[in-house]
Amino acid sequence: MKSTHLIRPHHGSHKTLWFGLLGAIVVIAGSIFLAYAQTQKKEAEKMNPTKPVPSNADLQRKLTKDQYHVTRECGTETPFHNAYWDNHRAGIYVDIITGEPLFSSLDKFDSGTGWPSFTKPISPGNVVEKRDSSHGMERTEVRGKMSDSHLGHVFDDGPAPTGERFCVNSAALRFIPVEKLKEEGYSQYLSLFQPPQGQQQQAQVP
């Protein structure tokens, strides 16, 4: 008579499988959390009001010669030969040093001067106006509030509605197009480029 052998389940192998699965879940969750934390850190670094402004020595290493000359030595770049004088893309212009939002393409106009010109800042508190008596002229200088960088000058010969012309050096700015605002940490400015709700509904009606 043949004997029958009962095959007992190996509880140890099941435990090993569960421990392995649990370990994989922990690793995946940890990777996701780490990636999220790094993303949040990058977002915070892009525009951080409490982040100290780099020293002039650091800026000399980080900025181009023209950028340093304009922002720290009150220089003026060559008209019609700079990055943004004829830029017509939608987006915002931020401080090259701190990333502070300064101007919007919605307020940009062609002044014929060869420099980027705006009717107003994106927020009045982001720029500082100072009297400038250099070069035998009386002008009003415009500086970044956080960076104390020289941006350019403001004149009273601009178009409506403000009648002002903020004539700014491209070298003091960095342009961020609309499609990059969220990625760069400026999603709060997306609403500037969205049509009012009534216009959106009207556009959907054939």
C-alpha positions in Angstrom: 0.0 0.0 0.0 1.4 3.3 -1.1 1.8 6.0 1.6 0.3 9.4 1.0 2.5 12.4 1.9 0.7 15.6 2.7 2.4 18.7 1.3 2.4 21.4 3.9 2.6 25.0 2.9 5.8 26.7 3.7 4.8 29.5 5.9 8.4 30.9 5.8 8.2 31.5 2.0 4.9 33.4 2.4 6.4 35.6 5.1 9.4 36.3 2.9 7.1 37.2 0.0 5.1 39.6 2.2 8.3 41.2 3.7 9.7 41.7 0.2 6.4 43.3 -1.0 6.3 45.5 2.0 9.9 46.6 1.5 9.2 47.4 -2.2 6.2 49.6 -1.1 8.4 51.4 1.4 11.1 52.1 -1.1 8.6 53.4 -3.7 6.8 55.6 -1.1 10.1 56.9 0.0 11.2 57.7 -3.5 8.0 59.6 -4.2 8.3 61.6 -0.9 11.9 62.4 -1.7 11.0 63.6 -5.2 8.2 65.7 -3.8 10.4 67.2 -1.1 13.1 68.1 -3.7 10.4 69.7 -5.9 9.1 71.8 -3.1 12.6 72.9 -2.2 13.3 74.0 -5.7 10.0 75.9 -5.8 10.9 77.7 -2.6 14.3 78.6 -3.8 13.0 80.2 -7.1 11.3 83.1 -5.3 12.2 83.3 -1.6 11.7 86.7 0.0 13.8 85.7 3.0 16.7 84.5 0.9 19.6 86.9 1.3 20.9 88.8 -1.7 24.3 87.4 -2.9 27.3 89.5 -2.2 28.9 91.5 -5.1 31.7 89.0 -5.2 29.2 86.2 -5.8 27.3 88.2 -8.3 30.4 88.9 -10.3 30.9 85.1 -10.6 27.2 84.4 -11.4 26.2 87.2 -13.7 27.5 88.1 -17.1 29.6 91.2 -17.5 26.7 93.2 -18.8 24.3 92.0 -16.1 26.7 93.0 -13.4 27.5 96.3 -15.0 23.8 97.3 -15.3 22.6 96.0 -11.9 25.5 96.9 -9.7 27.2 99.7 -11.5 24.1 101.5 -12.9 25.2 100.8 -16.4 23.1 101.1 -19.6 23.1 98.4 -22.2 23.1 99.1 -26.0 19.7 99.9 -27.4 18.3 97.5 -30.0 21.0 95.0 -29.1 19.6 93.4 -25.9 17.5 90.4 -25.1 14.0 91.7 -24.7 13.5 95.0 -26.5 11.6 93.3 -29.2 10.2 90.3 -27.2 6.5 89.9 -27.9 5.8 86.7 -26.0 3.3 86.5 -23.1 4.9 86.2 -19.7 6.5 88.1 -16.8 9.8 89.7 -16.3 11.6 89.0 -13.0 14.6 90.4 -11.2 17.8 88.6 -12.6 19.2 88.4 -9.0 16.3 87.6 -6.7 13.6 86.4 -9.1 11.2 89.0 -7.7 8.4 89.7 -10.3 8.8 93.1 -11.8 6.9 93.6 -15.0 4.3 91.8 -17.2 4.2 91.5 -21.0 0.6 92.8 -20.7 2.0 96.2 -19.8 4.9 96.1 -22.3 4.8 98.4 -25.4 7.1 99.4 -28.2 8.6 102.8 -27.2 10.9 103.0 -30.2 13.9 103.4 -27.9 15.4 100.0 -28.2 14.9 99.0 -24.6 12.0 97.1 -23.0 9.4 99.6 -21.9 6.4 99.1 -19.6 3.5 101.3 -18.5 3.7 100.1 -14.9 5.3 97.5 -12.7 3.5 94.2 -12.1 3.2 95.4 -8.4 4.0 98.9 -7.3 5.7 97.7 -4.2 8.3 95.6 -6.1 10.2 98.6 -7.5 11.7 101.7 -5.8 12.0 105.1 -7.5 15.0 107.3 -6.7 16.2 110.7 -7.8 19.0 110.5 -10.3 21.1 113.6 -11.1 23.9 111.8 -12.9 25.2 112.8 -16.4 24.0 116.3 -16.0 20.3 115.2 -16.1 17.4 115.1 -13.6 15.8 111.7 -13.9 13.9 109.1 -11.8 15.8 105.9 -11.4 14.0 102.6 -10.9 15.5 99.9 -8.7 14.4 96.4 -7.6 13.1 96.6 -4.1 14.6 93.3 -2.9 17.9 93.3 -4.8 18.5 97.1 -4.8 19.5 96.5 -8.5 19.5 99.3 -11.0 16.8 98.5 -13.5 16.5 101.7 -15.6 14.4 104.9 -15.4 10.8 106.0 -15.5 9.6 108.9 -17.6 6.2 110.7 -18.0 6.0 110.3 -21.7 4.3 106.9 -21.8 0.9 105.9 -23.2 -2.4 105.6 -21.5 -3.6 104.5 -19.0 -0.6 105.5 -16.8 1.2 108.0 -19.0 4.5 106.5 -17.7 7.3 104.8 -19.5 9.4 102.4 -17.4 12.5 102.1 -19.6 14.3 99.0 -18.3 17.6 97.2 -19.2 17.1 93.6 -20.4 20.3 92.7 -18.5 18.4 93.3 -15.2 15.6 91.0 -16.1 14.8 87.3 -16.7 11.8 86.5 -18.9 9.5 83.7 -17.9 6.9 82.7 -20.6 3.3 81.9 -19.6 3.7 78.2 -20.2 6.6 78.1 -17.7 5.0 80.1 -14.9 3.8 77.2 -12.9 7.0 75.2 -13.4 9.1 78.2 -12.3 7.0 78.8 -9.1 4.9 81.8 -10.4 1.6 80.1 -10.8 -0.2 83.0 -9.0 0.4 85.1 -12.0 -1.3 82.8 -14.5 -4.6 84.5 -13.8 -3.3 87.7 -15.4 -3.2 86.0 -18.8 -6.7 84.3 -18.5 -9.7 86.1 -20.0 -12.5 87.1 -17.7 -15.1 84.5 -16.9 -17.7 86.3 -19.1 -15.4 86.3 -22.1 -14.6 82.7 -21.6 -18.3 81.7 -21.7 -18.9 84.0 -24.7 -16.0 82.4 -26.6 -17.6 78.9 -26.1 -20.9 80.0 -27.7 -20.8 79.3 -31.5 
